[in-house]
């Protein structure tokens, strides 16, 4: 009997350890992210899209909140080494924002895309925000503001919507301070 009890305790401890390793130490039981615990990569987030003049839309996934710069290589003469290649910054490119969710396409998003399909690009250009929220709260972790955004693609496949927004620049606004962390071009 004692051997079975010891084995049960070992198995339960093993299961508890496995659960801890899989969920990670990012949150204590019942503790929200932000209460003395930083958001970990394993935490899930919601992404709220806000556009000039219409209500917010929620998405499960977001990518493309960034930029990249081309690298230009130029020949240069260095006194010590002679002919060298120098790398300098080239053209700036803003990544396309991609939002995904398991949902039916909303009417405002559909109408926004229709303006591009109809060739009314100047009407489609909007300023908007992507807001990162905790999955179980409305706490704002980050907000990116994009300018002159337009929907380059809107698709609905196998119950999932995908929206791709092309834009002219991003500004990261830190929550609670109103200050900007990075500026658009």
KADA-V105096 format. One line per field, one symbol per residue. psi: psi as a letter, one per 20 degrees, with the letter a starting at -180 (. if undefined). burial: 1 if it has 9 or more other ideal C-beta (glycine too) atoms within 8 Angstrom, else 0. A space follows every 10 residues. Layout:
psi=???
burial=???
This chain:
psi=ghhggggggg gghggggggg hhhrjhqqpj pqpimjpqpr hiqqrqpppp qpirrqqpqh qprjmarqpq pppqqqpphg icprpppqpc qpppqppppq qnrqpqghgg hghhhghjjm ghhhpqprqo ppqqhjrjpp hqpppqqlqq ohpoqopljp qppppqriqq ppppqihirp hqqr.
burial=0000000000 0000000001 0000011000 1110001011 0010111110 1000001110 1100100010 0000000000 0001000000 0001111111 1000100111 0110110000 1001011111 1111000011 1111111111 1001010001 1111101111 1111000000 00000
